Amino acid sequence: MNPDENVDTRSSADAHVSEAKFVLNIVHEWQEREGETDATMVASVIEAHTHATLALVEQQRTANLITYLQIQMQIQREHPEKVHLDGINRIADAAWEGLGLT
């Protein structure tokens, strides 16, 4: 059994990202209807915070993948029979993608 098969290269945060984008669309529709009010201005600040948080989530995911790869490479050097390169390659591809290097 390849233990790397169980590593999810897409984080479970994907559902949260989708939900946040859905809610932001609803907020945009509401802001268009209401115009510029105190409430819609506060919503704009919350929207900016949401986008920043989602960006941090993606950066943390990429950092976690890189750390996992470093650990796997160390294990490969010490115990090559315990590492499955196909799993490492899949995770490396996801890390490269997260860094924008694909």
RAPEHU-V200024 format. One record per backbone hydrogen bond with DSSP energy under -0.5 kcal/mol. CO is the residue of the C=O (numbers start at 1). NH is the residue of the N-H. E is the energy in kcal/mol with one decimal. If there is no record, write none. Layout:
co={CO,CO}
nh={NH,NH}
e={E,E}
This chain:
co={1,2,3,4,6,7,9,11,12,12,13,14,15,16,17,18,19,20,21,22,23,24,25,26,27,28,29,30,31,35,37,38,39,40,41,42,43,44,45,46,47,48,49,50,51,52,53,54,55,56,57,58,59,60,61,62,63,64,65,66,67,68,69,70,71,72,73,74,75,79,80,83,84,84,85,86,87,88,89,90,91,92,93,94,95,96,97}
nh={3,5,6,7,8,9,11,14,15,16,17,18,19,20,21,22,23,24,25,26,27,28,29,30,31,32,33,34,35,37,41,42,43,44,45,46,47,48,49,50,51,52,53,54,55,56,57,58,59,60,61,62,63,64,65,66,67,68,69,70,71,72,73,74,75,76,77,78,79,82,83,85,87,88,89,90,91,92,93,94,95,96,97,98,99,101,100}
e={-0.7,-1.6,-1.3,-1.2,-0.6,-0.8,-0.5,-1.5,-0.8,-0.5,-2.7,-2.5,-2.3,-2.7,-2.4,-2.2,-2.6,-2.5,-1.8,-1.7,-2.5,-2.5,-2.1,-2.3,-2.9,-2.3,-1.9,-2.7,-2.5,-0.8,-2.2,-2.2,-2.2,-1.7,-1.6,-2.3,-2.4,-2.2,-2.2,-2.4,-2.4,-2.2,-2.5,-2.5,-2.1,-2.1,-2.2,-1.9,-2.1,-2.6,-2.2,-2.1,-2.4,-2.6,-2.2,-2.3,-2.4,-2.5,-2.4,-2.3,-2.2,-2.6,-2.7,-1.9,-2.4,-2.5,-2.0,-1.8,-3.9,-2.3,-1.1,-0.7,-0.7,-1.7,-2.9,-1.8,-2.1,-2.8,-2.3,-1.7,-2.3,-2.9,-2.3,-2.3,-1.6,-2.9,-1.4}
